Each structure stands twice: as structure tokens, then as C-alpha cells.
Amino acid sequence: MNQTVISQSRQTKKKASSKLARTLHVYTSMVMLLIMLFFTLTGITLNHRDWFSSSEGPQQLTLHLPDELGIERKWMLTPIEQGNQVRVWLRNNYAVYGNQVNFEWEEDERLMVIDVKRPGGYSIAEVDLEAQEILLEIQNYGAVATLNDLHMGRYSGSLWSLFIDLSALAMLLFTLTGLWLVMPQKKKRNKLLSMSLLGTAIMTSAYIWVFLG
């Protein structure tokens, strides 16, 4: 009698765990549908960048430095702060956007270089205090290059980096729940696991060929 109760309890737990795994598998597959499609397609474009290379050169503009941003005394005291104000002005007036910004101040030449990087392009602004001018260079490599940089998380900011981490966790959950659902299926288990081992063998062989061959 006790063995029967224990057996029924185990079966109930197995059914509950299988139901939970199936539910998680289905929902993560729906969440990951477009995300996996994005990373799959951009994986191809990333592997064949020459197919979509852009031949357009950078756009160059010579701008007058606004009077309120060209006060030399302020630049000598707080060059980075003044450079950031110029960056904000360029963002508002010339759509100079980017998640990675570097400032380089050359005091002797009264020159500030603002390097703004973004997925698929960059902008460089040279602020010449003596001439009261800004030499602005804008390079856009196109939509495919933007998607490739997003795939790698390059110059995309902390929010996109978090999105990649969450996508990886969802993909991991999708994979593990799929494995959990396969294991109880005795008839299909060996065949499915052999396919998994085949994929592992192909990946390992490719790794050995590239790095150790």
C-alpha cells in the first residue's frame, strides 16, 4: 500500500515537473521567436560583412561655434564640461547621437576633440576655440552595419547590454526545458540525443580546425 502511494506521488511530481517544463518551453519559445530570428540573420550578415559594405564616405561640415559655447575662460577651467555642452548642442541640432563618448582636450592648441561612437557609425567633432569653429565629421555605415553592431553589443549602451543578457537567459531556459522534455521519452531519447551529440561534434571539429589546425 505504501509503495503504491509512493509510486503515485512520484508520478504526480513527474507530471507536474513535465507540465512546468512544457509551459516554460512554450512561453520562452514565443518570447525568443523574433529575438532568435534577429540574432540568426545578423549572425549571417556579420559573418559576411563584405556582402553589405558601404562605399559612402563621411559627411564633413564646418560649423560656427555658438557664442555662449566659445568663451575661452570657461574652457580653460572646465574643458570636459564645455565639451559636453558642445556635444549636447550637436545632438540637438545635428542629430549626433551615440552611447560612447570620448573627450580629448589639447590646451596648447585650444582644441577639443569629441569622439562619439554608435552602432553602425561614428561622429567626430573638432572644436577650434581660436577659429570659433567646429569641424564635424559624420560617418554612417548603413542599416546592416547597425544591426551587426547591435548583435555584438558594440557602442549600444547599458540597456541593450541588459537586453542581450536577458535574451541569453531566456535562450538557456528554452534549451534546458527542451532537454528536460526529451529525457522521459525513451523511444525518441536516443535519436534526439545523438543529434545533439552530432551538433556538438561538428562545432568541436570546426573549433579544432580553426584554432588548432
C-alpha positions as CSV (number, residue, x, y, z in Angstrom):
1,M,0.0,0.0,0.0
2,N,2.8,2.4,1.0
3,Q,4.7,1.5,-2.2
4,T,1.6,2.3,-4.3
5,V,1.2,5.7,-2.6
6,I,4.9,6.5,-3.1
7,S,4.7,5.5,-6.8
8,Q,1.7,7.6,-7.4
9,S,3.4,10.5,-5.6
10,R,6.4,10.2,-7.9
11,Q,4.2,10.1,-11.0
12,T,2.4,13.2,-9.8
13,K,5.7,15.0,-9.3
14,K,7.0,13.9,-12.7
15,K,3.8,15.1,-14.4
16,A,3.9,18.4,-12.6
17,S,7.6,19.0,-13.5
18,S,6.9,18.0,-17.1
19,K,4.0,20.4,-17.3
20,L,6.1,23.2,-15.8
21,A,8.9,22.5,-18.2
22,R,6.5,22.4,-21.2
23,T,4.9,25.7,-20.1
24,L,8.3,27.4,-19.8
25,H,9.4,25.9,-23.1
26,V,6.4,27.2,-24.9
27,Y,6.5,30.7,-23.4
28,T,10.2,31.1,-23.9
29,S,9.9,30.0,-27.5
30,M,7.3,32.7,-28.1
31,V,9.5,35.3,-26.4
32,M,12.6,34.2,-28.3
33,L,10.9,33.9,-31.7
34,L,11.8,37.3,-33.2
35,I,14.9,37.6,-31.0
36,M,16.4,34.3,-32.3
37,L,15.5,35.4,-35.8
38,F,17.3,38.7,-35.3
39,F,20.5,37.1,-33.9
40,T,20.4,34.3,-36.6
41,L,20.1,36.7,-39.5
42,T,22.6,39.2,-38.1
43,G,25.0,36.2,-37.5
44,I,24.9,35.6,-41.2
45,T,25.4,39.3,-42.1
46,L,28.2,39.6,-39.5
47,N,30.0,36.6,-41.0
48,H,29.8,38.1,-44.5
49,R,30.3,41.8,-44.0
50,D,31.7,42.2,-47.5
51,W,28.3,41.5,-48.9
52,F,26.9,44.7,-47.5
53,S,29.9,47.0,-47.3
54,S,29.1,50.7,-47.7
55,S,31.1,52.8,-50.1
56,E,29.8,56.1,-48.9
57,G,32.4,58.4,-47.3
58,P,31.9,60.5,-44.3
59,Q,30.0,63.8,-44.3
60,Q,32.0,66.8,-43.3
61,L,30.6,70.1,-42.0
62,T,32.2,73.3,-40.8
63,L,30.1,75.0,-38.2
64,H,30.3,78.2,-36.3
65,L,30.7,77.7,-32.6
66,P,27.8,79.5,-30.8
67,D,29.0,82.5,-28.8
68,E,27.8,81.1,-25.5
69,L,29.9,77.9,-26.1
70,G,33.0,79.7,-27.2
71,I,34.1,81.5,-24.0
72,E,37.8,80.6,-23.7
73,R,37.9,81.3,-19.9
74,K,35.3,78.6,-19.3
75,W,37.2,76.1,-21.5
76,M,40.4,76.7,-19.6
77,L,38.7,76.0,-16.3
78,T,36.3,73.1,-17.2
79,P,37.2,71.8,-20.7
80,I,35.3,68.5,-20.3
81,E,32.1,70.2,-19.1
82,Q,32.3,72.7,-22.0
83,G,33.0,69.8,-24.4
84,N,29.9,68.0,-23.2
85,Q,27.8,71.2,-23.7
86,V,29.0,71.2,-27.3
87,R,28.1,67.5,-27.7
88,V,24.6,68.3,-26.4
89,W,24.3,71.2,-28.9
90,L,25.4,68.9,-31.7
91,R,22.9,66.2,-30.6
92,N,20.0,68.7,-30.6
93,N,20.9,70.4,-33.8
94,Y,22.7,67.9,-36.0
95,A,21.5,64.5,-34.6
96,V,24.9,63.5,-33.3
97,Y,23.9,60.5,-31.2
98,G,26.0,57.9,-29.6
99,N,26.4,55.8,-26.4
100,Q,30.2,56.0,-26.2
101,V,31.7,59.5,-26.0
102,N,35.4,60.4,-25.5
103,F,36.8,63.9,-25.0
104,E,40.4,64.9,-25.8
105,W,41.5,68.4,-24.7
106,E,44.6,69.9,-26.2
107,E,45.2,73.0,-24.1
108,D,48.2,74.4,-26.1
109,E,46.2,74.3,-29.4
110,R,42.9,75.3,-27.8
111,L,41.4,72.3,-29.4
112,M,38.8,69.8,-28.2
113,V,38.2,66.5,-30.0
114,I,34.8,64.9,-29.3
115,D,34.6,61.3,-30.5
116,V,31.0,59.9,-30.5
117,K,30.5,56.2,-31.4
118,R,27.2,54.5,-32.1
119,P,26.1,51.2,-33.7
120,G,26.8,51.5,-37.4
121,G,28.7,54.7,-37.4
122,Y,30.5,57.5,-35.6
123,S,30.8,61.3,-35.3
124,I,34.0,63.3,-34.6
125,A,33.8,67.0,-33.8
126,E,36.9,69.1,-33.6
127,V,36.2,72.3,-31.6
128,D,38.7,75.1,-32.6
129,L,38.5,77.8,-30.0
130,E,40.8,80.2,-31.8
131,A,38.8,80.0,-35.1
132,Q,35.5,79.6,-33.2
133,E,34.6,76.7,-35.5
134,I,33.6,73.1,-35.2
135,L,34.7,70.7,-37.9
136,L,32.2,67.9,-37.8
137,E,32.6,64.5,-39.5
138,I,29.7,62.1,-39.6
139,Q,30.0,58.5,-40.9
140,N,27.1,56.2,-41.3
141,Y,27.8,52.6,-42.5
142,G,24.2,51.7,-43.1
143,A,21.4,49.6,-41.6
144,V,23.2,46.3,-41.9
145,A,26.3,47.6,-40.1
146,T,24.0,49.0,-37.4
147,L,22.3,45.6,-36.9
148,N,25.7,43.9,-36.8
149,D,26.9,46.2,-34.1
150,L,23.7,45.5,-32.1
151,H,24.4,41.8,-32.5
152,M,27.8,42.3,-30.8
153,G,26.5,44.8,-28.3
154,R,29.1,47.3,-29.6
155,Y,28.5,51.0,-28.7
156,S,24.9,50.1,-27.8
157,G,24.7,51.2,-24.2
158,S,23.8,49.5,-20.9
159,L,20.1,49.0,-21.7
160,W,20.9,47.0,-24.9
161,S,23.6,45.1,-23.0
162,L,20.9,44.1,-20.4
163,F,18.6,43.0,-23.2
164,I,21.3,40.7,-24.6
165,D,21.8,39.2,-21.1
166,L,18.1,38.6,-20.7
167,S,17.9,37.1,-24.2
168,A,20.7,34.7,-23.4
169,L,19.0,33.6,-20.2
170,A,15.7,33.0,-22.0
171,M,17.5,31.0,-24.7
172,L,19.3,29.0,-22.0
173,L,15.9,28.3,-20.3
174,F,14.4,27.3,-23.6
175,T,17.3,24.8,-24.3
176,L,17.2,23.3,-20.8
177,T,13.5,22.8,-20.7
178,G,13.7,21.2,-24.2
179,L,16.2,18.8,-22.9
180,W,14.1,18.1,-19.8
181,L,11.1,17.2,-22.0
182,V,13.2,14.9,-24.2
183,M,14.7,12.8,-21.4
184,P,11.5,10.9,-20.4
185,Q,10.7,9.9,-24.0
186,K,12.5,6.6,-24.2
187,K,11.6,5.9,-27.8
188,K,12.9,9.2,-29.1
189,R,15.5,10.0,-26.5
190,N,18.5,8.1,-28.0
191,K,17.8,9.5,-31.5
192,L,17.4,13.1,-30.3
193,L,20.5,12.9,-28.0
194,S,22.5,11.5,-30.9
195,M,21.5,14.5,-33.0
196,S,22.7,16.8,-30.2
197,L,26.0,14.9,-30.0
198,L,26.4,15.3,-33.7
199,G,25.9,19.1,-33.5
200,T,28.5,19.1,-30.6
201,A,30.9,17.1,-32.7
202,I,30.6,19.5,-35.7
203,M,31.1,22.5,-33.5
204,T,34.1,20.9,-31.8
205,S,35.6,19.9,-35.1
206,A,35.2,23.4,-36.5
207,Y,36.9,24.8,-33.4
208,I,39.8,22.4,-33.7
209,W,40.1,23.2,-37.5
210,V,40.2,27.0,-37.0
211,F,42.3,27.3,-33.8
212,L,44.4,24.2,-33.7
213,G,44.6,23.1,-37.3
